[in-house]
Amino acid sequence: MSQPGGPLSQLRRGHEELVLGLLRKHGPLSRGELGRRCGLSRTTLYDILAELVAAGAVVTASRREAPRGRGRPAETLTLNPEAGQAIGIDFARRGLHVAAVNLAHEIVGSASEPHDANLPWEQRAELAARLVGSLTGGTLNLGALSAIGVGVVGPVGDPDDDSGKGTDGPHPAQVLLRERFGVPVLLDNNTRLAALGEAIWGAAAGVRDVLYLRLSHGVGGGLVVGGSLHRGAYGLSGEFGHITVDQNGARCDCGGAGCLETVASIRAVLDAYRAAGGHSGHAAGVPELAKAARAGDAAALTVLDGVGAHVGGVLAALCNAIGPSVIVVGGELAETGTALTDPIERALRAHVMPVSRHRVSLRRATLGEVAGALGGIALVLHESPLLSRYPAGPDLAKEPQ
Amino acid sequence: MSQPGGPLSQLRRGHEELVLGLLRKHGPLSRGELGRRCGLSRTTLYDILAELVAAGAVVTASRREAPRGRGRPAETLTLNPEAGQAIGIDFARRGLHVAAVNLAHEIVGSASEPHDANLPWEQRAELAARLVGSLTGGTLNLGALSAIGVGVVGPVGDPDDDSGKGTDGPHPAQVLLRERFGVPVLLDNNTRLAALGEAIWGAAAGVRDVLYLRLSHGVGGGLVVGGSLHRGAYGLSGEFGHITVDQNGARCDCGGAGCLETVASIRAVLDAYRAAGGHSGHAAGVPELAKAARAGDAAALTVLDGVGAHVGGVLAALCNAIGPSVIVVGGELAETGTALTDPIERALRAHVMPVSRHRVSLRRATLGEVAGALGGIALVLHESPLLSRYPAGPDLAKEPQ
């Protein structure tokens, strides 16, 4: 068999995708109908069908009504809706999120599990395999899996290459998952993948110019620009969290000072809440903060108001520069609701160019914590026009050999 | 004859472009060679060649050496290097810039003329026609002109359309120029066109991710994102001048307050220079300021230092968000040289994410005041991959009928 990722294997996968695409589009088809539509030779088509049937991706059935005046009923081929075609995994800082779609690109399941920020990669990969197993147990057949799309924290992209397609050597997640699943592993920054997920399936589905901001343990985001997900030179776009909001502000993990992340990350917000005497000075999490805000707690509202002003100011600057029509705010902190989004919106409207004031719309993310894993799936399927300027398939990331 | 812009005319123009492209690529070709390469019917090809020859775009010549064993030498066709194929006009706020390229896409000339900011459109169009005439007098044949690309001040794009391709009704410049030249007039924001010019022919030629900032009477810019010029929803990208740099700052023409333009436009900088006692308190222009800065004048240096800090801070924020590999600074104020670019660079390096600090390069624009006109030409030729996501030809802007 040819090397996965090699030219022959890619050609074959292209043929498979063609056949699967026809079945997805037209529903059940006979071998003859498929042959007329796909343009492949009979031998190639039958080979591919045999492999797809063996892998569980395609099932055969007899057509109920035989064509008039013919002999035995034609056997038709149809997608197996329970065969998983794509898996996305988000290796977030403090948790793992997995999602799977079937061959019809319907989301068939997702699973998440929090873990310590220092969990070694071997154990993360094991956890990932377990979560994938929990999705696939009994209901999902991974036989037709063509690749896995993976999100990781931090910049992804070759630091010396501004072509926008190269990357560093294989990431540990790529090496480990490839060992386990035996398929190519595509990689991108997990926040950019969350932006992709929201722009395909979530709050900004179908919008050509989207700015996605995630307020979580880190602050970052992603851009859909003119209908394409934007990667940036060196893979460094979407680092909204490291925009300076206070020249005299606190040191940031990035090495800078006064970055948005120093005032709008989960830790910064909870610290400010505690300092303001919120939750009786005790350690509280985002759910407690959100609850306090909903109850009208003054400390919670004041803190979120200040955060919102910073966030909205940065969003206004980015709107003037980039011109999105929709801004999506996600991450755990977005769960504090209007106590945060109202001040964000106020600062946004106050500082965006007046001509844009009523044109840009601010929306809460809708996909929750699996947005990044869903974005990973999109990377694998590579069917969204949002990915039209992305390198296709395994070329995106150098594959460990 | 079919309507310019109609489907038949577009088909015909497509055929013309095909023939011209072959001649551009292969040099002189006989009718037979052209026929084999272009795939058009003999009748269509001969018709098109006759029109191109009549228009002066293509000239005939005899091939020196007759093919072995044949009769009379074959007549070959070649591009007329003196035929102007494209004109770009930048209707800037206080002046007009015109550039022309020949069929080989070589710049054959450019001309500029300052005028009052209130000059009516009729007179601007007249001035444009005169400048075009001065370029074409004797050396340039406008017969093959297929369209004119025009830059204007302000947003260009349909305010209710986020598809990125619509526009408002025809702009006065479109109506007037079309009357004079009888060809389609394509329109975009002139600063975005200057960004396009710099990214094709100028300081950032060949770079996939470029941020262009123009410091002139207004402050604005343009983005090349992942190898394409970016327009933004509602045509509103690149408004870097209206990013807030001082919440308590001066009112801005846009209706906001404390915008970058209120501290970094020509007027703001000259006002600050005067207030600092520069040029003995007398009115001075940018050339005088630049001269003072080169001579080490303290007032000039202090003012430019402050402007540079603001500009560099904004650029750093945009770098973190968008990830360009090259920043190009143009406009008249860039002519003050390192007295301005050094503080810009310092603030940029101080506030950009440390990981990007040595990856982004800051460059002075190289095309001067004709950058926008050259961008207009690029819009007409529509051959740059930078325009791959732009609507082609006259579809970009609604044509007056």
Interface residues (C-beta under 8 A of the other chain):
Chain A: P155 P159 D162 S163 G164 V207 R208 D209 G221 L223 V225 G226 G227 S228 H230 R231 G232 A233 Y234 G235 L236 S237 G238 E239 F240 H242 I243 T244 Q247 C254 G255 G256 G313 V314 A316 A317 L318 N320 A321 I322 G323 P324 S325 H351 M353 P354 V355 S356 R359 V360 R389
Chain B: P155 P159 D162 S163 G164 V207 R208 D209 G221 L223 V225 G226 G227 S228 H230 R231 G232 A233 Y234 G235 L236 S237 G238 E239 F240 H242 I243 T244 C254 G255 G256 G313 V314 A316 A317 L318 N320 A321 I322 G323 P324 S325 H351 M353 P354 V355 S356 R359 V360 R389
